[in-house]
Amino acid sequence: MRILLVILSAMFLLIVILLLSNRSLQHDLNHAAQQRDALVVSLQQREQTITELNQQMRQREQAELALREDLSSARQIMQTREQQRQRSLHVNAQNRQWADSGLPADISRLHQRPAFSSASDYLRWLSGGQRLPDPGQPSRH
């Protein structure tokens, strides 16, 4: 009978140890499942971010292509206009003489300005600017 009682006690102790071990393993399993779920959410967010970045990249590539096409068109227009200008200078001597002459002194002065370090310096310069000559008066050279 004592042996049976010892065996039963040992079995009871073994069952308690197994239950505690099972509980610990179940806790570890739940924790691992939570980590897995968090990693799945993180992976989905990364995939979404990658998808958005790829879409932005495609949009920027399309915008860049459109800008390159616009630049090419502008160059062609500029070349055409320059060719027309050159033709008009070669055809008409009066146009050639006018294009080769310098600007009047008053007009040239309008193109001159000092270097500015800030927008406020530029505004001060504009407000204190030189007056233009009266068109009824002869210009001074």
Number of C-alpha atoms within 10 A of each C-alpha: 6 7 8 9 10 11 12 12 12 12 12 12 12 12 12 12 12 12 12 12 12 12 12 12 12 12 12 12 12 12 12 12 12 12 12 12 12 12 12 12 12 12 12 12 12 12 12 12 12 12 12 12 12 12 12 12 12 12 12 12 12 12 12 12 12 12 12 12 12 12 12 12 12 12 12 12 12 12 12 12 12 12 12 12 14 12 11 14 17 12 11 10 11 12 13 15 11 11 11 10 8 10 11 11 11 13 11 10 12 11 7 8 11 7 8 11 8 8 9 10 11 15 12 10 14 11 8 9 11 10 6 10 11 8 7 6 7 8 11 8 6
